[in-house]
Amino acid sequence: MSQETPEPNVEAKPPRKTGWRDVLRALSKPKVLLTLVLGFGSGLPFLLTGATFGLWLREHDVSLAAIGFLSWVGLAYSFKFLWAPIIDKIDAPFLGFLGRRRSWMAFSQIIVGAALIWMAIVGPDGGLTTLGIAALVVAFASATQDIVVDAWRIESADDTEELALITSAFQLGYRFAILAANALILFVANGIGWAGAYALYGAAMSIAVIATLVAREPISRSEATKTPAIWTPRGLFDAIAGPFIAFLKTHGSMAVLMLAAISLYRLPDFVMGPMVGPFYVDVGIPREVIGSVRLTFGLVGTLIGISAAGLCALRFGFGKTLLLGAILGPGSNIAYTLLAWNGYSPALFSGVLFTENFSEGFAGAALVAYMSSLTSIGYTATQYALLSSFYALLGKVLKGFSGQAVEGLQAAAGGDVMQGYAWFFLCTALVGIPALVLCIILNRVTKKQISAVSAAPA
């Protein structure tokens, strides 16, 4: 490992206050616009192996238990830190002339697009095993794309304010992709079928490839770290252990508290996720209604939630924004509980979708901004992959049992499937309480540390 511990990418102090005009002016920067498109490319495959995949399977009468188990393909996102050190140290095959970050972005985006088309060709009728393998390839390549796009985003930021702005742009593009993959795709599937829709979305990954080719390669890895080549014993050790040692040295005893809070932060959303699509089918909401409400109320909720998180991060800092997101995050789970208990109505469903997208947009942007602020130059890809893996691992393991949980609660409720869903959504909301407590502790400890530093003699 290099002798000096890399410095964090951003300063620990809260960013200066920034107004709406500053935010709007910054959104016109090419770097911010490219980040938005790259965020779209990162978000597009996510639900196509998650909730939307579950909806497709449920319409083909696949059991809830099988849908839950197939959601485990998403575990690829949680183990991406295992191959992130390679991405930090070597260029992608055949595309090294683009630079380290851009070569891996283009390589993974091409694989995602091809594997989505493979899913379209196989379909549920081609066998769940083969379809599951294709979905796993999508998830693996998509996780690789996330590693390098996150690294590019963090390393391209010139300062704390720009990091907050391009993080919000990334989240905005990501949420646009989520809407495309869980709302617009329903209209596409009505017209050309699920297979045609998946093939079209695979081809749409070319948009992200174009953005990658236009983007600039960030700072040189070798100049930033001066670490030995990965094929030497010392270089291999630095690639694997260096990011973790640097993180522990930088954050000290706070590292464990940070990782614990991050690992539980989005747990309610992950556990609930695989059952949302099947719930729509079972509660009797027409496909076109789901799509139209997601594209209206859902879109408005997303825009407001991400914008609010970005402004909070700029004005109050990442820690306080993270705490507020922990309060708002489980709101979507509670909203779905009310929908299950009261049954479908257009007004209630619209309110639920607005609440879901606002709370998830805010909490997601808050967490991404906070994790981005914790990484160190030279180990950006691996450290951010580690943090994002911690935030997703537990939830993605538990969500595989979500179908069995609903079926078990349904049996306990005398066979009433809506009661099973209602109690399931409520329980997933309650699992957000530990994350809230940890965020409160984290903010108090951070505040004490900042006060101690301020009081120390110069």
Secondary structure, 3 states (H helix, E strand, C coil): CCCCCCCECCCCCCCCCCCHHHHHHHCCCHHHHHHHHHHHHHHCCCHHHCHHHHHHHHHCCCCHHHHHHHHHHHHHHHHHHHCHHHHHHCCCCCCHHHCHHHHHHHHHHHHHHHHHHHHHHHCHHHCHHHHHHHHHHHHHHHHHHHHHHHHHHHHHCCCHHHHHHHHHHHHHHHHHHHHHHHHHHHHHHHHHHHHHHHHHHHHHCHHHHHHHHHCCCCCCHHHHHCCCCCCCHHHHHHHHHHHHHHHHHHHCCHHHHHHHHHHHHCHHHHHHHHHHHHHHHHHCCCHHHHHHHHHHHHHHHHHHHHHHHHHHHHHHCHHHHHHHHHHHCCHHHHHHHHHHHHCCCHHHHHHHHHHHHHHHHHHHHHHHHHHHCCCECCCHHHHHHHHHHHHHHHHHHHHHHHHHHHHHHHHHCCCCHHHHHHHHHHHHHHCCHHHHHHHHHHHHHHHHHHHHHHHCCC
